[in-house]
Amino acid sequence: MLNIGINLGFGKLEEGLSDEEMYHGELDLAVRAEGLGYDSVWAVEHHFSDYSMCPDNLLLLAHVAGRTEQIKLGTGAIIVPWNDPLRVAEKALMLDTISRGRLLLGVGRGLSRKEYVPFRIPLEETRERFDEASAMIFEAVESGVIEGDGPFYPQPRTELRPGPRGSFMDRRYCVAGSPDSLVSAVNLKARLMSFIVRPVPDLMGNFTTYREMYENQHGEVAPAICLNVNMYCHEDDALAQERHFEYISRFFHSNVDHYEMAGDHFATTKGYERYADGAQRIKDAGLQGAADKYAETALWGNPERILGQIEEIRDTLGDFELIVAPCFGGMPYDQARASLELFSREVMPKARSLNGQKVSLAV
């Protein structure tokens, strides 16, 4: 059965919307998702701008845990270099305890200078910080003990309370887009989470590399790849296209500004060289042209069209998990709710039957 969740983005791009109204709109989607039959609800971590504001996704998900009973709770993701690994492990264990084992623990490295500068961390250090701290975190939530002798997070051996209530071995996720991030995901024995910014066929090189490395290193077939993608569903296909391209364009422009995606700094920043190719693609296509290409990679249209898009992904990728972002680019929450409900009613039951085959690539 295809696992399907939703991702909360916490963007405030609708004119006149207050921070409080945005938060309660996102939380309403989270609570509704359980009643609509979604498997999981995920929360990002972002700081300091209207692009996205969720400075503590573990805290946010603890609130969602208290308002729900069964839905899984995912961090998509904790940006590890911004956080003390001891505190991440403690809070993760506490959330897993109070939610009775519903936490899906996703980690990532982060990208935006606009977020890293206030945290006083050079971008050039992020890879080493991530690798050191994420290994400590995953070991700690498994064993209940955290320790480390690395240069960034020296940590005396400490027993954590509450302790683990169960294993996280099948609940580890790692956001990865660059080659070195794929290596990190495999070393952590984590599921690969990918935020889709290009058509899935264009990303198969990364997915194949991850699967090959995972199977060769761990002696087992890699787990299902987790795709995070924007989604807008409406019975009127033409209206769905019009609204989707309007909101996704606004989201894309905000994304490019927040991450400085068209900037020249990636080419000379250690660990981020891969993003220079994306910056060049934006320059070549022009900002609006790049926004239109990005919109085409998302799920949009009437239920029949979206189901076909999901089937195409299955045929290309094989086994995968799907996380849909239902609200983006200043989309009014009544439209996001209607889209989420229509998707759950008309798309999700059929999509769950589109099981992909596990892909073995050992060499």
Rosetta blueprint (number, residue, H / E / L):
1 M L
2 L L
3 N L
4 I E
5 G E
6 I E
7 N E
8 L E
9 G L
10 F L
11 G L
12 K L
13 L L
14 E L
15 E L
16 G L
17 L L
18 S L
19 D H
20 E H
21 E H
22 M H
23 Y H
24 H H
25 G H
26 E H
27 L H
28 D H
29 L H
30 A H
31 V H
32 R H
33 A H
34 E H
35 G H
36 L L
37 G L
38 Y L
39 D L
40 S E
41 V E
42 W E
43 A E
44 V L
45 E L
46 H E
47 H E
48 F E
49 S E
50 D L
51 Y L
52 S E
53 M E
54 C E
55 P L
56 D L
57 N H
58 L H
59 L H
60 L H
61 L H
62 A H
63 H H
64 V H
65 A H
66 G H
67 R H
68 T L
69 E L
70 Q L
71 I L
72 K E
73 L E
74 G E
75 T E
76 G L
77 A L
78 I E
79 I E
80 V H
81 P H
82 W H
83 N L
84 D L
85 P H
86 L H
87 R H
88 V H
89 A H
90 E H
91 K H
92 A H
93 L H
94 M H
95 L H
96 D H
97 T H
98 I H
99 S L
100 R L
101 G L
102 R L
103 L E
104 L E
105 L E
106 G E
107 V E
108 G E
109 R L
110 G L
111 L L
112 S L
113 R H
114 K H
115 E H
116 Y H
117 V L
118 P L
119 F L
120 R L
121 I L
122 P L
123 L H
124 E H
125 E H
126 T H
127 R H
128 E H
129 R H
130 F H
131 D H
132 E H
133 A H
134 S H
135 A H
136 M H
137 I H
138 F H
139 E H
140 A H
141 V H
142 E H
143 S H
144 G L
145 V E
146 I E
147 E E
148 G E
149 D L
150 G L
151 P L
152 F L
153 Y L
154 P L
155 Q E
156 P E
157 R E
158 T E
159 E E
160 L L
161 R L
162 P L
163 G L
164 P L
165 R L
166 G L
167 S L
168 F L
169 M L
170 D L
171 R L
172 R E
173 Y E
174 C E
175 V E
176 A L
177 G L
178 S L
179 P H
180 D H
181 S H
182 L H
183 V H
184 S H
185 A H
186 V H
187 N H
188 L L
189 K L
190 A L
191 R E
192 L E
193 M E
194 S E
195 F E
196 I L
197 V L
198 R L
199 P L
200 V H
201 P H
202 D H
203 L H
204 M H
205 G H
206 N H
207 F H
208 T H
209 T H
210 Y H
211 R H
212 E H
213 M H
214 Y H
215 E H
216 N H
217 Q H
218 H H
219 G L
220 E L
221 V L
222 A L
223 P L
224 A L
225 I E
226 C E
227 L E
228 N E
229 V E
230 N E
231 M E
232 Y E
233 C E
234 H L
235 E L
236 D L
237 D H
238 A H
239 L H
240 A H
241 Q H
242 E H
243 R H
244 H H
245 F H
246 E H
247 Y H
248 I H
249 S H
250 R H
251 F H
252 F H
253 H H
254 S H
255 N H
256 V H
257 D H
258 H H
259 Y H
260 E L
261 M L
262 A L
263 G L
264 D L
265 H H
266 F H
267 A H
268 T H
269 T L
270 K L
271 G L
272 Y L
273 E L
274 R L
275 Y H
276 A H
277 D H
278 G H
279 A H
280 Q H
281 R H
282 I H
283 K H
284 D H
285 A H
286 G L
287 L H
288 Q H
289 G H
290 A H
291 A H
292 D H
293 K H
294 Y H
295 A H
296 E H
297 T H
298 A L
299 L E
300 W E
301 G E
302 N L
303 P H
304 E H
305 R H
306 I H
307 L H
308 G H
309 Q H
310 I H
311 E H
312 E H
313 I H
314 R H
315 D H
316 T H
317 L H
318 G L
319 D L
320 F E
321 E E
322 L E
323 I E
324 V E
325 A E
326 P L
327 C L
328 F L
329 G L
330 G L
331 M L
332 P L
333 Y H
334 D H
335 Q H
336 A H
337 R H
338 A H
339 S H
340 L H
341 E H
342 L H
343 F H
344 S H
345 R H
346 E H
347 V H
348 M H
349 P H
350 K H
351 A H
352 R L
353 S L
354 L L
355 N L
356 G L
357 Q L
358 K L
359 V L
360 S L
361 L L
362 A L
363 V L
